[in-house]
Amino acid sequence: MIKQQQDFTLVFGQRLRKRRQELGLSQEALGVAIGIDESCSRTRISRYETGKSEPALAIGQLLAGVLGVPVGYFYCDDDLEAEALLIIHAVNADQKRRIVETLRGCLPDAS
């Protein structure tokens, strides 16, 4: 595994563990919730959290759905941007539009 890929799997795993723990879910419960057989769900989630395995995008989408976060949260390599994704995910459509308009106004070539 190349360095950049190792970093990605560690970031993915750290965010996965943090969110799972925030919701009070066990590794086994999370695995079962995304359709992994109960007999191996804890091991699979543990491997994702420790960076020993890289989940397919489809698994990342399932995890995001169960954990109530946008899938990009797991894949974003910048912590501040990941936090922004969580905030945007938590608000309604009108608020999202206002946030995006505000961000557009911050761009260097915005008039």
Backbone as numpy.savetxt, mean C-alpha at the origin, in Angstrom:
# Nx Ny Nz CAx CAy CAz Cx Cy Cz
18.17 -10.84 -6.79 17.33 -9.67 -6.79 18.22 -8.43 -6.79
17.93 -7.46 -7.65 18.74 -6.25 -7.70 18.39 -5.32 -6.55
19.31 -4.39 -6.24 19.17 -3.50 -5.09 17.84 -2.74 -5.12
17.50 -2.12 -6.26 16.27 -1.33 -6.34 15.05 -2.21 -6.06
15.07 -3.43 -6.56 13.95 -4.34 -6.33 13.89 -4.74 -4.86
15.05 -4.94 -4.22 15.08 -5.25 -2.79 14.48 -4.11 -2.00
14.86 -2.87 -2.33 14.32 -1.71 -1.64 12.81 -1.66 -1.79
12.31 -1.93 -2.99 10.87 -1.92 -3.23 10.17 -2.93 -2.36
10.67 -4.16 -2.31 9.99 -5.18 -1.53 10.02 -4.85 -0.04
11.08 -4.19 0.43 11.13 -3.78 1.83 10.13 -2.67 2.13
10.02 -1.68 1.24 9.05 -0.60 1.43 7.64 -1.18 1.40
7.37 -2.02 0.42 6.06 -2.66 0.32 5.75 -3.39 1.62
6.69 -4.19 2.09 6.48 -4.98 3.30 6.29 -4.14 4.55
7.06 -3.07 4.67 6.93 -2.21 5.84 5.56 -1.55 5.88
5.12 -1.06 4.73 3.80 -0.42 4.68 2.68 -1.43 4.91
2.85 -2.62 4.36 1.85 -3.67 4.55 1.72 -4.01 6.03
2.84 -4.23 6.70 2.82 -4.58 8.13 2.21 -3.45 8.95
2.64 -2.22 8.68 2.13 -1.08 9.44 0.62 -0.99 9.34
0.09 -1.05 8.14 -1.35 -0.92 7.96 -2.11 -2.10 8.57
-1.58 -3.30 8.40 -2.22 -4.50 8.97 -2.31 -4.36 10.49
-1.22 -3.92 11.10 -1.20 -3.76 12.55 -2.12 -2.64 13.01
-2.18 -1.55 12.24 -3.09 -0.45 12.58 -4.54 -0.95 12.66
-4.88 -1.90 11.79 -6.24 -2.43 11.76 -6.43 -3.61 12.71
-5.35 -4.03 13.38 -5.45 -5.12 14.34 -5.67 -6.48 13.71
-5.21 -6.64 12.48 -5.36 -7.93 11.79 -4.12 -8.79 11.97
-4.31 -10.07 12.14 -3.18 -11.00 12.15 -2.77 -11.25 10.70
-1.57 -11.78 10.53 -1.12 -12.14 9.19 -2.06 -13.19 8.60
-2.44 -14.14 9.41 -3.33 -15.20 8.95 -4.68 -14.63 8.50
-5.26 -13.74 9.29 -6.56 -13.16 8.95 -6.48 -12.37 7.65
-5.40 -11.63 7.47 -5.24 -10.86 6.24 -5.12 -11.79 5.04
-4.31 -12.82 5.17 -4.15 -13.78 4.08 -5.45 -14.44 3.70
-6.20 -14.87 4.68 -7.49 -15.51 4.43 -8.44 -14.52 3.75
-8.40 -13.25 4.19 -9.29 -12.22 3.63 -9.04 -11.97 2.15
-7.80 -12.23 1.68 -7.53 -12.05 0.25 -7.60 -13.36 -0.53
-8.02 -14.42 0.15 -8.25 -15.68 -0.55 -7.14 -16.71 -0.48
-6.16 -16.49 0.38 -5.09 -17.47 0.56 -5.58 -18.54 1.52
-5.25 -19.78 1.23 -5.65 -20.89 2.10 -5.14 -20.65 3.52
-5.98 -20.94 4.49 -5.66 -20.70 5.89 -4.36 -21.39 6.33
-4.06 -22.53 5.75 -2.88 -23.29 6.16 -1.56 -22.61 5.81
-1.58 -21.70 4.85 -0.32 -21.04 4.47 -0.43 -19.52 4.44
-1.56 -18.96 4.88 -1.76 -17.51 4.77 -0.77 -16.72 5.63
-0.51 -17.16 6.85 0.42 -16.43 7.72 1.81 -16.38 7.11
2.25 -17.51 6.57 3.59 -17.59 5.97 3.70 -16.67 4.76
2.68 -16.69 3.91 2.72 -15.83 2.71 2.76 -14.36 3.07
1.91 -13.93 3.98 1.90 -12.52 4.37 3.22 -12.16 5.04
3.75 -13.04 5.85 5.04 -12.80 6.50 6.14 -12.60 5.45
6.13 -13.41 4.41 7.14 -13.29 3.36 7.01 -11.96 2.61
5.78 -11.48 2.43 5.59 -10.15 1.81 6.11 -9.06 2.75
5.81 -9.17 4.03 6.20 -8.14 4.98 7.70 -8.07 5.20
8.38 -9.19 5.11 9.84 -9.20 5.32 10.62 -8.95 4.04
9.93 -8.89 2.91 10.60 -8.65 1.65 11.20 -9.90 1.03
10.88 -11.07 1.58 11.40 -12.32 1.03 10.67 -12.71 -0.24
9.45 -12.22 -0.41 8.66 -12.47 -1.62 8.07 -11.16 -2.10
7.99 -11.04 -3.40 7.38 -9.87 -4.01 6.01 -10.26 -4.54
4.95 -9.68 -4.00 3.61 -10.06 -4.46 3.34 -9.54 -5.86
2.57 -10.28 -6.61 2.11 -9.82 -7.92 1.20 -8.62 -7.72
1.05 -7.80 -8.74 0.20 -6.62 -8.66 -1.22 -6.99 -8.25
-1.73 -8.09 -8.76 -3.09 -8.52 -8.42 -3.22 -8.78 -6.92
-2.18 -9.33 -6.31 -2.19 -9.55 -4.86 -2.12 -8.21 -4.13
-1.30 -7.30 -4.63 -1.22 -5.96 -4.05 -2.57 -5.27 -4.07
-3.31 -5.45 -5.15 -4.65 -4.85 -5.25 -5.60 -5.47 -4.23
-5.52 -6.76 -4.06 -6.37 -7.42 -3.05 -6.02 -6.94 -1.65
-4.74 -6.86 -1.35 -4.30 -6.39 -0.04 -4.78 -4.96 0.21
-4.63 -4.10 -0.79 -5.07 -2.71 -0.66 -6.56 -2.63 -0.39
-7.34 -3.45 -1.08 -8.78 -3.44 -0.88 -9.16 -3.83 0.54
-8.56 -4.89 1.05 -8.86 -5.34 2.41 -8.39 -4.33 3.45
-7.24 -3.71 3.19 -6.66 -2.79 4.17 -7.16 -1.35 4.01
-7.97 -1.10 2.99 -8.58 0.22 2.81 -7.62 1.32 2.42
-6.63 0.97 1.61 -5.67 1.96 1.12 -5.62 1.87 -0.40
-5.18 2.93 -1.07 -5.00 2.83 -2.52 -3.79 1.93 -2.80
-3.87 1.16 -3.86 -2.79 0.22 -4.16 -1.45 0.95 -4.34
-1.48 2.18 -4.84 -0.26 2.96 -5.02 0.49 3.22 -3.72
-0.21 3.17 -2.60 0.41 3.36 -1.29 1.55 2.36 -1.07
1.34 1.14 -1.49 2.36 0.10 -1.31 3.54 0.27 -2.27
3.29 0.86 -3.43 4.29 0.92 -4.48 5.03 2.25 -4.57
4.57 3.25 -3.84 5.18 4.57 -3.86 6.50 4.53 -3.08
7.58 4.99 -3.69 8.87 4.90 -3.01 9.20 6.11 -2.14
8.31 7.09 -2.07 8.52 8.28 -1.25 7.47 8.30 -0.14
7.91 8.38 1.11 6.98 8.31 2.24 5.98 9.46 2.26
6.41 10.66 1.90 5.51 11.80 1.90 4.42 11.64 0.83
4.83 11.17 -0.34 3.84 10.92 -1.40 2.88 9.81 -0.99
3.38 8.79 -0.31 2.52 7.71 0.16 1.50 8.25 1.16
1.94 9.14 2.04 1.01 9.75 2.99 -0.05 10.58 2.26
0.37 11.31 1.24 -0.58 12.10 0.46 -1.62 11.20 -0.20
-1.18 10.05 -0.69 -2.13 9.10 -1.29 -3.17 8.65 -0.27
-2.73 8.39 0.96 -3.68 7.99 2.01 -4.71 9.08 2.28
-4.24 10.32 2.32 -5.14 11.44 2.57 -6.14 11.58 1.43
-5.65 11.55 0.22 -6.54 11.69 -0.95 -7.54 10.54 -0.99
-7.10 9.36 -0.65 -7.97 8.18 -0.66 -9.10 8.31 0.36
-8.85 9.04 1.44 -9.80 9.12 2.55 -10.90 10.17 2.38
-10.78 11.02 1.38 -11.75 12.11 1.22 -12.71 11.84 0.07
-13.77 12.64 0.01 -14.78 12.45 -1.05 -14.29 13.05 -2.38
-15.04 12.81 -3.43 -14.64 13.21 -4.78 -14.45 14.73 -4.90
-15.34 15.51 -4.31 -15.22 16.97 -4.38 -13.94 17.43 -3.69
-13.65 16.86 -2.55 -12.42 17.22 -1.84 -11.18 16.81 -2.64
-11.25 15.66 -3.29 -10.13 15.22 -4.14 -9.88 16.23 -5.25
-10.96 16.70 -5.89 -10.80 17.69 -6.96 -10.13 18.96 -6.43
-10.56 19.40 -5.25 -9.96 20.61 -4.66 -8.48 20.40 -4.34
-8.14 19.23 -3.84 -6.74 18.93 -3.54 -5.91 18.96 -4.82
-6.42 18.34 -5.87 -5.69 18.31 -7.14 -5.55 19.73 -7.71
-6.59 20.53 -7.62 -6.50 21.92 -8.09 -5.44 22.68 -7.31
-5.41 22.49 -6.01 -4.41 23.15 -5.17 -3.00 22.71 -5.58
-2.83 21.42 -5.80 -1.51 20.92 -6.20 -1.10 21.46 -7.56
-2.06 21.54 -8.47 -1.74 22.12 -9.80 -1.25 23.54 -9.65
-1.84 24.29 -8.73 -1.43 25.67 -8.49 -0.02 25.78 -7.92
0.49 24.71 -7.39 1.84 24.70 -6.83 2.92 24.39 -7.87
2.51 23.95 -9.05 3.49 23.60 -10.09 4.23 24.85 -10.54
5.53 24.71 -10.83 6.34 25.87 -11.21 5.80 26.64 -12.40
5.25 25.97 -13.40 4.79 26.68 -14.58 3.29 26.93 -14.56
2.67 26.84 -13.38 1.24 27.15 -13.25 1.06 28.67 -13.27
0.05 29.11 -13.96 -0.19 30.56 -14.06 -1.29 31.00 -13.14
